[in-house]
């Protein structure tokens, strides 16, 4: 069989650290910390006699994630102990959920993009658990360092059905998951700090077959590109194994970033290997229907819904809508600019497009250059709306708009006030401009001759001379038109 005759079958387990102040079962801080073993207490370290107390905010966040992904929410669920020996779990077990997770049977529709058609990923379950600590290998063969800061941090684990068929689909799905948890405010989705990690279960089968092959699991990947590369490599490796008659073993693998290969870590465990049983220290988790309804009502407009609305109601392109909705804060800033335009009766499709361009280019660029968060961006949306009005009316040029934006970073003045103060308002009066146009043409006979002989790029030279001679900001397009008219008139005389 050729590669085209095989089908990739992938299910993902997405581990998302929840953005709570304290840990899942103890009051110690859950914030990321570079210094090891600072955020620990007797509960985290598993001291005898210490008892876990569930974090209500973490439970709320998992419910938010479940509702946003179309899951059913179980009114009564339980915490379980998952037993396995890892040095980064001091208790010797992890508090998790097993037979009755909070969220189950959901569905995520990933809209079509330029490089991937629309696809659907079913959600098997989303359960709540505590994270493990971190083992740090110092390069020697004799010691491993343990940091328990991460141990006990609330973790939502989202498990999908095996619905993903290409490595790139996995990349797109994970990118959407990061966007979603940030929109919901349940996680920062920071993969560098381990806030979002992924395990992938992968098998292959002949196309047309419905049977599942022997699966391997690739553990703890914290980069979208690593997931895509690892799945691509494992797809090829399993195809080669089948071609060569080599048995595919159910095992857990690690992705070697340096060598770009998967490496065996251990044999793959099944659920019975973990010896699950209900945690005797934690009562059943009962969710009040009214509490759940309040969470449902508080959900924000989701990114795919918002992007669709931007296209259908605002007339933006798919590209513009995707860029503007990539981060919730950017989308909300843009909508506040539109609201300001609407209050001034200046909102139409032209002003909407101009506002989108300013937010996508200048606002995002300045925020990146100055390491600013959009929600604390120093230019008020009303100020930017004023600049949009000036641009739509051609009262300031694009270069003048850039200057106004830079000044607004440190000023509360309106765009119009800045334009007046800095003499940036465009001059469109032909009566004022025509004498300067004629003077520039009269002063440059050689360039006029070259222009009339076909060197039309010299129009920029004439425009620049007119702009420099005028005490103010002539509209470049008006100047261009007047120059072309005057030069054509002289060519026919």
C-alpha positions, 0 to 999 in steps of 0.5 A: 500500500502507498501512503495515500491508501492509509488514514490517520486516526487521532484523538487528543487529550488537551490539558489546560491549567485553570487561571485560579488564584489558589490550587485545586485542593489547597489555599496555596498560590497557583501562580507560575513561579520560577523559583522552585518549591515556593508554592507548596503546603502540607496538602500539596506535599501529601502530609499525613492528616492534611485534607483536600478542599475543592476550589469552587472557581476551578469547578466554575471554569470547567463548567464554562468550558463544557458549556462553550463546547456543547457538553452535557453537564453532570449534576452529580459527579465524583473525584477519584484517586488515580494511582501511579508512582511518579516522583512529582506526585508526593501523595503517590496518587492524583486526584482526578475524575474517572467514571462520571466527569463533570462534562461529557458528549460535546462538539466543536465545529472548526470553520473552514480556513484557506488551508483546511476545510470545515471539520467537527471534533466530538468531545468525549469528556472534560474532567477536573484534576490536579496537576503533577509537579515537574521533574528537572533532569540536570544532565547527570546520570545520578540525580533528578530535581523536583519542583512541586510548584505546579503540583496541585494546580487545577487542570481541566483535561479535554478528551476528544473522540478519534475524529482528527485525520491530519496533523494540520487538523490537530494544529488548527484544533489546538490553536482554536482551543487556546483561543477559546480558553482565553476568550472564556477567561479560564486559562492564559493558554501559555504553552511556554509555561505549561498552561496548555499541553497535549497528549495525542493518541494515534493509529492508522488504518487502510482508507475505507476501514472503520476498525481502529488500529493499535494506538500509540500515545505521544505525551506532553507536547507544549507546542502546536508545531511540535504536535503537528510534526510529531503526528506527521512523523508517527504516521510515517513510522507506523506506515513503514512498520505495517509495510515491513511486517513489524508489529506496532506496540501500544506504548507511550512515546515522547517527541524528541524535538532535536532529532525530530523523532518519537522515542519510546517512554514506557508501555501504554497503560490502560485505565485498570492500571491506575486502580481508580477508586472514589476519593474517600476524603471528598464528597460528591460534587453536586452542581446547582442548576441555577448556578449553572444557568448563571454561568451559561448566561455569562458566557461571552460571544465565542470567537467563531460566532463573532468572526461570522458576525463581523463578516455577515453584519459588518461586511468585513473579509474573512481575513479581517474577521479572523485577525480581529477576533484572534484575541478577545481583547482586540475584538472588544476594542474594535467594537468599542471603536464602532460604538463610538462611531455609531454614537456620532452617526459616522458608522458605515461600511467605509468607516468600519473598514477604516477602523478595522485597518487601524486596529489590525495595523497600528493598534496591534503593532504599537501594542507589540512594540511597547509590550502593551495589553490591548485592554490597557491600550493608552489610546481610547477607542473614542480617540481612534474613532475620531481619527477614523472620521478624519481619514474617511473624510480625507481630512488627514493623509495616511502619514498624518494619521500615523503622526496623530496616533503616535501623539495620542499615545501620550495625549488625551486630545482628540484626533482633530485637536492634534491635527489642528495643533500640528497643522496636519489637516489636509488641504483640498482647496484647488484654488490654494493648490493650483498656483503651487502646482503651476510654479513647481511645473514652471521651476522644473522644465527638464523633469517636465520634458522627461515626464511628457516623454513617458517617464511617468514615475516623475509624478512623485517628484512633482508631488513632493515639491508641492507638498514641501512648498505648502504650509500645511498638509495638502491632500496628496491625491488632490495634488496628484490630480491637479498635476496630471491635469496641468501636465496634460494641458501643457502637453497639448499646447 
